[in-house]
Amino acid sequence: MSSPRKVSDSTVRRLSFYLRILKEIRGRGVRTVSSARLAESTGVTSAQVRKDLSAFGNFGVRGRGYDVNELGDHIRRILGLNRTWKTVVVGAGRLGGALTSSGDFSRQGFRILALFDTDPAKIGQTVGPATVRPLEELDGFVREEGVQIGIITTPGEHAQDAADLLIAAGVRGILNFAPDRLRVPEPVRLRDVNLAVELEGLTFAITEIGEPGG
């Protein structure tokens, strides 16, 4: 088996941005796009755009740019968005409910099949397309349905336990919204979304600008 391709997180993030730009300009009927146009919308250089794309193959024609539909399809395949990903959410609080109810996930191929929680008052409730199930059913459900991704929205003190249950059941990737740092074994993939850290980055950027008129 070949080793996984070494690609930086920043490159993957830019691919996601490129895909959103392609979707936007395709909606306006535009058929081709230049690396300069993609660069302008993402705040990088056109050379960086070409470098990002060349890591996955040869796209576009010199002097003519990229075919919008073809490049969009290529990036979707690179990001694994040309298939459906069976997903569950652990933690049926406000955040878990909001994520499950959002149509954006399903449109991108992430099919949330169920939520899991320990609160008896929430068991059996319908949230968006899914039902809240007791946590003790998680292992059997994940195995039976072939779930690949788990999303953790529990309080921090319960996040590692939730991750351990998901890993034992066989998920391949975890998206963690809890503030605690999680430990996961290879080959499970982990992505953290720490809203506090993102807000701190935002306030730093605002502080760097300074007060208006200051």
C-alpha positions in Angstrom: 0.0 0.0 0.0 1.4 3.4 -0.9 2.0 6.1 1.8 -0.6 8.8 2.2 0.2 12.0 0.2 1.8 14.6 2.3 -0.3 17.8 1.9 -0.3 20.7 4.3 -3.5 21.7 6.1 -3.2 25.2 4.6 -3.2 23.7 1.1 -6.3 21.7 1.8 -8.0 24.8 3.2 -7.2 26.7 0.0 -8.6 24.0 -2.1 -11.9 24.4 -0.2 -11.8 28.1 -0.9 -11.1 27.5 -4.6 -14.0 25.1 -4.7 -16.4 27.8 -3.3 -15.2 30.4 -5.7 -15.7 28.0 -8.6 -19.2 27.3 -7.5 -19.9 31.0 -7.2 -18.6 31.9 -10.7 -20.2 28.9 -12.3 -23.5 30.2 -11.0 -22.9 33.3 -13.0 -22.3 31.3 -16.2 -18.6 31.8 -16.3 -16.9 28.8 -18.1 -13.1 29.5 -17.5 -11.1 31.0 -14.7 -7.5 32.1 -14.4 -5.2 31.4 -11.5 -5.0 35.1 -11.0 -8.8 35.2 -10.4 -8.6 32.4 -7.9 -5.7 34.1 -6.2 -7.5 37.4 -5.9 -10.4 35.8 -4.1 -8.3 33.8 -1.6 -5.6 36.4 -0.8 -2.6 34.4 -2.3 -0.5 34.7 -5.4 -1.4 33.1 -8.7 1.9 31.1 -8.4 0.5 29.6 -5.1 -2.7 28.6 -6.8 -0.8 26.8 -9.6 1.5 25.2 -7.0 -1.5 23.9 -5.0 -3.2 22.5 -8.0 0.0 21.0 -9.6 0.4 18.9 -6.4 -2.5 16.8 -7.7 -2.0 16.8 -11.4 -2.0 19.0 -14.5 -5.0 21.2 -14.8 -5.8 24.0 -17.2 -4.2 25.3 -20.4 -1.5 28.0 -20.4 -3.0 31.2 -21.7 -6.6 29.9 -21.4 -7.0 29.2 -17.7 -9.0 26.4 -16.1 -12.4 25.0 -17.1 -14.6 25.9 -14.2 -16.7 22.7 -14.3 -13.7 20.3 -14.8 -11.6 22.0 -12.1 -14.5 21.9 -9.7 -15.0 18.2 -10.3 -11.3 17.5 -9.8 -11.2 19.4 -6.5 -14.3 17.6 -5.3 -12.6 14.3 -6.0 -9.4 15.4 -4.3 -11.4 16.5 -1.2 -13.5 13.3 -1.2 -16.7 15.2 -1.9 -17.7 13.0 -4.8 -19.1 10.5 -2.4 -21.4 10.3 0.7 -19.9 10.3 4.2 -22.0 8.6 6.9 -21.7 10.7 10.0 -23.0 10.8 13.6 -23.0 13.5 16.2 -22.1 12.9 19.9 -23.8 15.5 22.0 -27.3 16.6 21.3 -27.0 20.1 22.8 -27.5 23.4 20.9 -24.4 23.1 18.8 -25.0 19.4 17.9 -28.6 20.2 17.0 -27.6 23.2 14.9 -25.0 21.2 13.0 -27.4 18.4 12.4 -30.2 20.7 11.2 -28.0 22.5 8.8 -28.6 21.6 5.2 -25.0 22.6 4.2 -23.6 19.3 5.5 -25.9 17.1 3.4 -25.3 19.2 0.3 -21.6 18.6 0.7 -22.1 14.8 1.0 -22.0 14.5 4.8 -25.1 12.5 5.8 -25.8 12.8 9.6 -27.6 9.6 10.5 -28.1 10.1 14.2 -27.2 12.0 17.4 -26.2 10.4 20.6 -26.6 11.7 24.1 -26.8 10.6 27.8 -29.7 12.9 28.7 -32.9 10.8 28.9 -35.0 13.9 28.2 -33.4 14.2 24.7 -33.6 10.5 23.7 -36.1 10.0 20.9 -36.2 13.6 19.8 -36.0 14.4 16.1 -33.4 16.9 15.1 -33.3 17.8 11.4 -33.1 14.5 9.6 -31.8 12.5 12.6 -33.0 11.1 15.9 -31.3 11.3 19.3 -30.3 7.9 20.5 -28.9 6.8 23.8 -25.1 6.7 24.0 -25.0 3.0 24.7 -26.3 2.3 21.2 -23.5 4.2 19.5 -21.1 1.2 19.0 -23.7 -1.1 17.4 -25.2 1.7 15.3 -21.8 2.8 13.9 -20.8 -0.7 13.1 -24.1 -1.6 11.5 -24.4 1.5 9.4 -20.8 1.7 8.4 -20.3 5.3 9.8 -17.0 6.9 8.8 -17.1 10.2 10.7 -18.0 11.3 14.2 -18.6 14.9 15.3 -18.1 15.6 19.0 -20.1 18.5 20.5 -20.0 17.4 24.1 -18.7 19.4 27.1 -14.9 19.2 27.2 -14.7 16.8 30.1 -16.7 14.2 28.1 -15.0 14.6 24.8 -12.2 12.0 25.2 -14.7 9.4 26.3 -16.8 10.2 23.2 -13.7 9.9 21.0 -12.8 6.6 22.5 -16.3 5.2 21.9 -16.2 6.4 18.3 -12.7 5.0 17.6 -13.6 1.6 19.2 -16.7 1.5 17.0 -14.6 2.0 13.9 -14.9 5.6 12.7 -12.1 6.8 10.4 -12.3 10.5 11.3 -13.4 12.8 14.1 -14.3 16.5 14.0 -14.0 17.8 17.6 -15.8 21.0 18.7 -15.0 20.4 22.4 -12.2 22.7 23.8 -10.2 19.8 25.2 -7.3 18.3 23.2 -8.0 14.7 22.2 -5.8 11.7 21.8 -6.5 9.5 18.8 -4.5 6.5 17.4 -3.3 6.1 13.9 -4.9 5.8 11.3 -7.9 7.8 12.8 -7.8 11.4 11.6 -8.7 14.3 14.0 -9.7 17.9 13.2 -10.3 20.4 16.0 -12.6 23.3 15.7 -11.9 25.5 18.8 -14.3 28.5 18.5 -12.5 30.3 21.4 -9.2 30.2 19.6 -10.8 31.4 16.4 -12.4 34.4 18.2 -9.1 35.2 19.9 -7.4 35.2 16.5 -10.1 37.6 15.3 -9.8 40.0 18.3 -6.0 40.0 17.8 -6.5 41.0 14.2 -8.9 43.8 15.2 -6.5 45.0 17.9 -3.6 45.1 15.4 -5.6 47.5 13.2 -6.1 49.8 16.2 -9.1 52.0 17.1 -10.7 54.0 14.3 -9.0 57.4 14.1 -6.4 56.3 16.6 
